[in-house]
Amino acid sequence: MAEPIYRRVLVKLSGESFAGPQDYGIDQATIDRIAGELIAARALGVEVAVVVGGGNIFRGVEVSARGVSRTTGDTMGMLATVMNCLALAEALRRRGQNARALAALMMPEVCELYTRAAAEQTLAEGGIALLAAGTGNPYFTTDTAAVLRAAEIGAGAVLKATNVDGVYTADPKLDPTAKRFEKLTHSEALAGGYKVMDATAFALARETSLPIIVFSIAEPGSIGAVLSGAGRGTVVAG
């Protein structure tokens, strides 16, 4: 495999990707496969941090539409991301990879509090830093948290793992005429209203000049392929 393009990245995993073929919950075989891909990225000499969503367990936006306050719903969603990070940490450790879960909320009996110094230390020691609970604030998505954390730790790019192989003009599962972009600028992504990330995440990436690479996690070896420049996806930069 070619030399990796980036030496430090933040991988954004959707909670839905943890459900695998299920509609809900955690599919252990899927998490084990993702853990293997992250370890393979480390073997390339790349420092890896991860932000995980919680949509496979809970969605704050959906429950708030049924009467729960948005603040409470979002906080419940943050707890779901912690559960996913704990599951991923265990999968990584079973394979001999050091992993450290760091949450944006204080829960000392469960995992450590996120600080940039703690994340930096984990990466410097060869571990994978799993950053849970989003930004720790309601109204901000885990996509925005991913860009924020990437900027804080000096990552070279955000690798946005989705269920499609890039950014399309429309949902390719619903519109067979949808076209995939090879590259977009941050401003083009914002103006186009593409749903692969929210506007706040794209705007922050533009402000911090942080590339976002959108690719499909369903393809085996996709993280390593993206890191080597051979993967199929859309680069959002510039």
C-alpha positions in Angstrom: 0.0 0.0 0.0 1.2 3.5 -0.8 2.5 5.9 1.9 -0.4 7.5 3.7 -1.3 11.0 2.8 -2.0 12.1 6.3 -0.1 11.3 9.6 -3.0 12.1 11.9 -6.7 11.8 11.1 -10.0 11.9 12.8 -12.5 9.2 11.6 -16.1 10.1 12.0 -18.3 6.9 12.3 -22.1 7.1 12.3 -23.9 5.3 15.0 -25.9 3.5 12.3 -22.8 1.9 11.0 -22.5 0.0 14.3 -25.9 -1.7 13.8 -24.7 -3.6 10.8 -27.5 -5.5 9.2 -29.8 -4.8 12.1 -32.1 -1.8 12.4 -31.0 -0.9 15.9 -28.4 -1.6 18.5 -24.8 -2.9 18.2 -23.8 -5.7 15.8 -20.6 -7.2 17.3 -19.3 -8.6 14.0 -19.6 -5.1 12.4 -17.8 -3.4 15.3 -15.0 -6.0 15.1 -14.5 -5.4 11.4 -14.4 -1.6 12.0 -11.9 -2.1 14.8 -9.7 -4.1 12.4 -9.8 -1.3 9.9 -8.8 1.2 12.5 -5.9 -1.0 13.6 -4.8 -1.4 10.0 -4.7 2.4 9.7 -2.5 2.6 12.8 -0.2 -0.1 11.3 0.4 2.4 8.4 1.9 4.8 10.9 -1.2 7.0 11.0 -2.4 8.5 14.4 -6.1 7.9 14.7 -8.8 9.6 16.7 -12.5 8.6 16.4 -15.8 10.3 16.9 -18.9 8.1 16.9 -22.5 9.0 16.6 -25.3 7.4 18.6 -28.1 7.0 16.1 -28.1 3.2 16.4 -29.2 3.6 20.0 -30.9 6.9 20.4 -31.7 10.1 18.4 -32.3 13.2 20.5 -33.9 15.1 17.6 -36.5 12.4 17.1 -37.5 12.1 20.8 -37.7 15.9 21.2 -40.4 15.9 18.5 -42.5 13.7 20.9 -42.4 16.1 23.8 -39.0 15.7 25.5 -37.0 19.0 25.5 -34.3 19.3 22.8 -31.7 19.8 25.5 -32.7 16.6 27.3 -33.0 14.7 24.1 -29.6 15.8 22.9 -28.0 14.8 26.3 -29.5 11.4 26.0 -28.0 11.1 22.5 -24.6 12.0 23.9 -24.9 9.0 26.3 -25.6 6.8 23.4 -22.3 7.8 21.8 -20.5 6.9 25.0 -22.0 3.4 24.8 -20.8 3.0 21.3 -17.3 4.2 22.2 -17.1 1.8 25.1 -18.1 -1.1 22.7 -15.5 0.0 20.2 -12.8 0.4 22.8 -13.4 -3.2 24.0 -13.2 -4.5 20.4 -9.9 -2.7 19.9 -8.4 -4.0 23.1 -9.4 -7.6 22.4 -7.2 -7.3 19.3 -4.3 -5.9 21.3 -4.8 -2.3 20.4 -4.6 0.3 23.1 -7.7 2.5 23.1 -8.9 5.3 25.4 -12.4 6.5 25.6 -12.7 10.3 26.5 -16.1 11.9 27.0 -17.1 15.5 26.8 -19.3 15.0 29.9 -18.0 14.1 33.3 -18.6 10.5 34.2 -15.5 9.3 36.0 -16.9 5.9 36.8 -17.4 5.2 33.1 -14.6 6.9 31.2 -12.2 9.9 31.4 -13.1 13.5 30.7 -12.0 14.7 27.3 -9.1 17.2 27.2 -6.9 17.9 24.2 -3.9 17.0 26.3 -5.4 13.5 27.1 -6.2 12.9 23.4 -2.7 14.1 22.3 -1.1 11.8 24.9 -3.1 8.8 23.7 -2.1 9.4 20.1 1.6 10.0 20.9 1.6 6.6 22.8 0.3 4.7 19.8 -3.3 4.4 21.1 -6.6 5.2 19.4 -8.5 8.1 21.0 -12.3 7.5 21.1 -14.0 10.8 21.6 -17.5 10.5 23.0 -20.5 12.7 23.9 -20.1 15.0 21.0 -19.1 18.6 22.0 -20.9 18.1 25.4 -23.5 20.7 24.4 -27.0 20.3 23.0 -27.9 21.5 19.5 -24.5 20.5 18.1 -24.2 17.3 16.0 -21.5 14.7 16.3 -20.4 15.8 12.8 -19.7 19.2 14.2 -17.9 17.6 17.1 -15.7 15.6 14.7 -14.6 18.8 12.9 -14.0 20.6 16.2 -12.0 17.8 17.7 -10.0 17.4 14.5 -9.1 21.0 14.6 -8.2 20.9 18.3 -5.8 17.9 17.9 -4.3 19.1 14.6 -5.6 16.3 12.4 -4.8 16.5 8.7 -8.3 15.5 7.7 -11.7 14.3 8.8 -12.6 10.9 7.3 -16.4 10.8 7.2 -17.5 7.2 7.0 -21.0 6.8 5.6 -23.1 4.2 3.8 -22.4 5.7 0.4 -19.2 6.3 -1.4 -19.1 10.1 -1.5 -21.3 13.1 -1.9 -24.0 12.9 -4.6 -26.3 15.4 -6.2 -29.2 13.4 -4.7 -29.6 10.3 -2.7 -28.2 7.5 -5.0 -30.5 4.9 -3.3 -33.6 6.9 -4.4 -32.4 8.6 -7.6 -30.5 6.4 -10.1 -29.5 9.6 -12.0 -27.6 11.0 -9.0 -24.0 12.0 -9.8 -21.1 11.6 -7.5 -18.7 14.5 -6.9 -15.0 13.7 -6.9 -14.2 17.0 -5.2 -16.1 20.0 -3.7 -15.0 23.1 -1.9 -16.5 23.7 1.5 -18.4 26.6 0.1 -19.9 24.5 -2.7 -20.9 21.8 -0.1 -22.6 24.5 2.0 -24.4 26.1 -1.0 -25.5 22.8 -2.3 -27.1 21.8 0.9 -25.8 18.2 0.7 -27.0 16.2 3.7 -23.8 14.2 4.2 -22.8 16.7 7.0 -24.6 19.6 8.6 -23.9 23.2 7.7 -22.2 24.0 11.0 -19.7 21.2 10.4 -18.9 22.3 6.9 -18.6 26.0 8.0 -16.2 25.1 10.7 -14.1 22.9 8.4 -14.0 25.9 6.0 -12.9 28.2 8.7 -10.1 25.9 9.9 -9.1 24.8 6.3 -9.8 21.1 7.3 -10.4 18.6 4.4 -13.3 16.2 4.8 -13.1 12.9 2.9 -16.5 11.3 2.5 -16.4 7.5 1.8 -18.3 4.3 2.4 -17.3 2.3 5.5 -19.2 -0.7 4.0 -16.3 -1.4 1.7 -13.6 -3.6 3.3 -10.3 -1.8 3.6 -11.8 1.5 2.8 -10.1 3.5 5.6 -6.6 2.3 4.5 -7.5 3.0 0.8 -8.6 6.5 1.6 -5.4 7.1 3.6 -3.2 5.9 0.7 -5.1 8.1 -1.8 -6.6 5.1 -3.6 -10.1 5.1 -2.1 -13.3 6.0 -3.7 -15.0 9.0 -2.2 -15.4 12.8 -2.3 -12.9 15.3 -1.1 -14.4 18.4 0.4 -11.6 21.0 0.7 -10.6 24.5 -0.3 
